Amino acid sequence: MKFLFDMFPVICFFAVYWFSDIYVATAAAIAATLGQVVWLKLRGRRIEPMLWASLAIIVVFGSLTLALQDRMFIMWKPTVLYWLFAVVLGVSAAAFGRNLIRAMMSGQVVLPEAVWVRLNWSWVAFFAVMGAVNLVVAYNFSEATWVQFKLFGGLGLMLLFVIAQAFFLARYMEEGKQEGKP
């Protein structure tokens, strides 16, 4: 359910796009993201920093798209978000010695420190590449292709990346079991 909740603005954008145009879909994505924040606030739930960042970026880039009637602003939005994630993960590790991937996952997985470091930097690289790939698609393909890539391509690449990481991490989780660790 959390995954569907997180994907709601993207799915909303995609669905509205096919019945209207990129500008109406952009307004729908802004409304959907605002709706998520309001929903969580009304339910007394914590709003994660990633959702705040996404809200800020969709409001800024979506508003520019609508005000200037320039679709490139909304097409840049995923890149800015991906690169923001890459910078936050990289800077927090390099400058502050804080591994945010470990902070998020250490309750579910026990891994050696070197593996946590590799995992964090692999996410930095993934987000940096995803931002670049989004721009390649935005500037070299049709608007409709970019919209499809935004939902299916981005989601597919994320799924492949997570599966690859699962195979990588499985080795360390099996070693932990053999050593009598959880």
C-alpha positions as CSV (number, residue, x, y, z in Angstrom):
1,M,0.0,0.0,0.0
2,K,2.9,2.4,0.8
3,F,4.3,1.8,-2.7
4,L,1.0,2.7,-4.3
5,F,0.6,5.7,-2.0
6,D,4.1,6.9,-3.0
7,M,3.4,6.3,-6.7
8,F,-0.1,8.0,-6.6
9,P,1.1,11.4,-8.1
10,V,2.9,9.7,-11.0
11,I,0.0,7.4,-11.7
12,C,-2.4,10.4,-11.5
13,F,-0.2,12.4,-13.9
14,F,0.0,9.4,-16.3
15,A,-3.8,8.8,-16.2
16,V,-4.8,12.4,-16.7
17,Y,-2.2,12.9,-19.4
18,W,-3.9,10.2,-21.6
19,F,-7.3,12.0,-21.2
20,S,-6.0,15.5,-21.6
21,D,-2.6,17.1,-22.0
22,I,0.7,17.6,-20.1
23,Y,-0.6,20.8,-18.5
24,V,-3.7,19.4,-17.0
25,A,-1.7,16.3,-16.0
26,T,0.8,18.6,-14.3
27,A,-1.9,20.3,-12.3
28,A,-3.3,16.9,-11.3
29,A,0.2,15.8,-10.1
30,I,0.5,19.0,-8.0
31,A,-2.9,18.4,-6.5
32,A,-2.2,14.7,-5.9
33,T,1.0,15.5,-4.1
34,L,-0.6,18.2,-2.0
35,G,-3.4,15.7,-1.3
36,Q,-0.9,13.2,0.0
37,V,0.5,15.7,2.5
38,V,-2.9,16.9,3.6
39,W,-4.1,13.2,4.0
40,L,-1.1,12.4,6.2
41,K,-1.5,15.5,8.3
42,L,-5.2,14.8,8.9
43,R,-4.3,11.3,10.0
44,G,-1.6,12.5,12.3
45,R,1.1,10.7,10.4
46,R,4.7,11.8,9.9
47,I,5.5,13.3,6.5
48,E,8.8,11.9,5.3
49,P,11.5,14.2,4.1
50,M,11.3,12.7,0.6
51,L,7.6,13.6,0.3
52,W,8.4,17.2,1.4
53,A,11.2,17.4,-1.2
54,S,8.9,15.9,-3.9
55,L,6.1,18.4,-2.9
56,A,8.5,21.4,-3.1
57,I,9.9,20.3,-6.5
58,I,6.5,19.5,-8.1
59,V,5.0,22.8,-6.9
60,V,8.0,24.8,-8.2
61,F,8.5,23.0,-11.5
62,G,4.8,22.3,-12.0
63,S,3.9,25.9,-11.4
64,L,6.6,27.1,-13.8
65,T,5.2,24.6,-16.4
66,L,1.7,26.0,-16.0
67,A,2.6,29.7,-15.7
68,L,5.0,29.7,-18.7
69,Q,3.2,26.9,-20.7
70,D,6.6,25.2,-21.1
71,R,6.5,21.5,-20.6
72,M,10.3,21.3,-20.2
73,F,10.0,22.4,-16.6
74,I,7.8,19.4,-15.6
75,M,10.1,17.2,-17.7
76,W,13.1,18.4,-15.6
77,K,11.3,17.6,-12.3
78,P,12.3,13.9,-12.1
79,T,15.9,14.8,-12.8
80,V,16.0,17.4,-10.1
81,L,14.5,15.0,-7.6
82,Y,16.9,12.2,-8.6
83,W,19.9,14.4,-8.4
84,L,18.7,15.9,-5.1
85,F,18.6,12.4,-3.7
86,A,22.0,11.6,-5.1
87,V,23.5,14.8,-3.6
88,V,21.9,14.2,-0.2
89,L,23.1,10.6,0.0
90,G,26.6,11.5,-1.2
91,V,27.1,14.6,0.8
92,S,25.8,13.1,4.0
93,A,28.2,10.2,3.6
94,A,31.3,12.1,2.4
95,A,31.0,15.3,4.5
96,F,29.2,14.1,7.6
97,G,30.0,10.4,7.8
98,R,26.3,9.5,7.9
99,N,25.1,6.7,5.7
100,L,21.4,7.4,5.1
101,I,20.8,4.0,3.4
102,R,22.0,2.3,6.6
103,A,19.9,4.6,8.7
104,M,16.8,3.6,6.7
105,M,17.5,-0.1,6.4
106,S,19.5,-1.2,9.4
107,G,16.4,-2.2,11.3
108,Q,15.7,-4.9,8.6
109,V,19.2,-5.9,7.5
110,V,22.5,-6.5,9.3
111,L,25.5,-5.9,7.0
112,P,29.2,-5.3,7.3
113,E,30.2,-1.6,7.3
114,A,31.9,-1.9,3.9
115,V,28.7,-3.3,2.3
116,W,26.7,-0.4,3.8
117,V,29.2,2.0,2.2
118,R,28.9,0.3,-1.2
119,L,25.1,0.2,-0.9
120,N,25.0,3.9,-0.2
121,W,27.3,4.9,-3.1
122,S,25.4,2.5,-5.5
123,W,22.2,4.5,-4.7
124,V,24.1,7.7,-5.3
125,A,25.2,6.4,-8.7
126,F,21.8,5.1,-9.5
127,F,20.0,8.4,-8.8
128,A,22.7,10.3,-10.8
129,V,22.2,8.0,-13.8
130,M,18.4,8.1,-13.6
131,G,18.5,11.9,-13.6
132,A,20.7,11.8,-16.7
133,V,18.5,9.2,-18.5
134,N,15.4,11.3,-17.8
135,L,17.0,14.2,-19.6
136,V,18.1,12.0,-22.5
137,V,14.5,10.8,-22.9
138,A,13.0,14.3,-22.4
139,Y,15.2,15.9,-25.1
140,N,15.4,13.1,-27.6
141,F,12.0,11.5,-27.7
142,S,8.4,12.6,-28.0
143,E,6.4,14.0,-25.0
144,A,4.2,10.8,-25.0
145,T,7.4,8.6,-24.9
146,W,8.7,10.7,-22.0
147,V,5.4,10.3,-20.1
148,Q,5.5,6.5,-20.6
149,F,9.1,6.4,-19.6
150,K,8.3,8.5,-16.4
151,L,6.0,5.7,-15.2
152,F,7.1,2.5,-16.8
153,G,10.8,3.1,-17.6
154,G,11.6,4.8,-14.3
155,L,9.7,2.2,-12.3
156,G,11.2,-0.7,-14.4
157,L,14.8,0.5,-13.9
158,M,14.2,1.0,-10.2
159,L,12.8,-2.5,-9.9
160,L,15.8,-4.0,-11.8
161,F,18.2,-2.0,-9.6
162,V,16.5,-3.2,-6.4
163,I,16.5,-6.8,-7.6
164,A,20.2,-6.6,-8.5
165,Q,20.8,-5.2,-5.0
166,A,18.8,-8.1,-3.5
167,F,21.1,-10.6,-5.2
168,F,24.1,-8.7,-4.0
169,L,22.9,-8.5,-0.4
170,A,21.6,-12.1,-0.3
171,R,25.2,-13.3,-0.1
172,Y,25.9,-11.2,3.0
173,M,22.6,-12.2,4.6
174,E,23.4,-15.9,4.1
175,E,26.9,-15.4,5.6
176,G,25.3,-13.8,8.7
177,K,22.9,-16.8,9.1
178,Q,25.9,-19.2,8.9
179,E,27.7,-17.2,11.6
180,G,24.6,-17.4,13.8
181,K,23.5,-13.8,13.3
182,P,19.9,-12.8,12.3
